[in-house]
Amino acid sequence: MRRTHGFTLLETVVALAILALALMAIFDINSGAVANHAYAKKLTVATLLARSKMTDLEQKLYDEGFSNDDQEESGDFSEEGWESFKWRAKIIAPQTDGVSPDQLIGAIFNLPIGEGGDLSGLASMFGGGGDTGKDGSSSSQTTANPLAGAAMGMAQPMFTQMVQQITQTVRELHLTVYWREGTQVESLDLVTHMVSLGPGSDRNGGFQPNNGTQPPGTADQWVDPATGFIVQNATPGPNGQMVNPANGQALMRRTDFLSRSGGRGGGQPGTGGIVPGGQLQGRTR
């Protein structure tokens, strides 16, 4: 009678070790897949919450208008049912301190800048240029062509006003949504740029007046009635009327400007390109 032999102890131990390694590998793969799924879910939630909060912040700024200084806000999404997600936002206003108007104009409109940091390079486009000394340095005090000087005299105030309008109507919005993932803090950052023509405008360039109470501080602000832009450092005029210190133009309170003609700045509704009454440049047909 033949005896049947089984596995030896060494063979059994090796087999159990291989089985343990295989089970550990399978468990690690499954746990990694579960962790990736949970992270992807939270990242999707954070993206949707950030999109919603960005829309809310944009609409708030469109309704209330831009502040002259940087703003910071923060909060959480407990109302949406996600208490573990928090957000913080920063609205950055363009800073022009320490930068000359010539440098701003050249940087924004991509105009040639002279060696001295001014717009002497722009004069060369009109046939003029700065005087060149013996040492090769250029001077922007005079131009060789009178037309260049006249063109510069007309262009500089226009460009300066455009820069002022851009600084008042453009803001950069940073939004960060963050949450805790174990011992680490994960975050999602969004950045966008906004252009607003004034309180009540929207992202499509339209304008609707605000209904109800205006935001705090509106009564203490003065605007140009022709453009609706806020004028800083308004000064009293000879007759007591607040005027623009730059050009002496009379100003209007922001609250009065917003309430005048339903917030449209006194403008009349369009006629679809048709001149009322057949009038065209002072003629009547």
ABEGO torsion letter per residue (X at the ends): XBBBBBBBAAAAAAAAAAAAAAAAAAAAAAAAAAAAAAAAAAAAAAAAAAAAAAAAAAAAAAAAEBBABBBBBBEBAAAAGBAABBBBBBBBBBBABGBBAAAAAAAAAGBBBBAAGBAAAAAAAAGBBBBBBAAGBBBAABBABAAAAAAAAAAAAAAAAAAAAAAAABBBBBBBBBBBBEABBBBBBBBBBBBBAEBGBBAAGBBBBBBEBBBBGAAABBBBAAAGBBBBGBBBBAAGBBBBAAAGBBBBBAAAAAABGGGAGGBBBBAGGBBBGGBBGGBBX
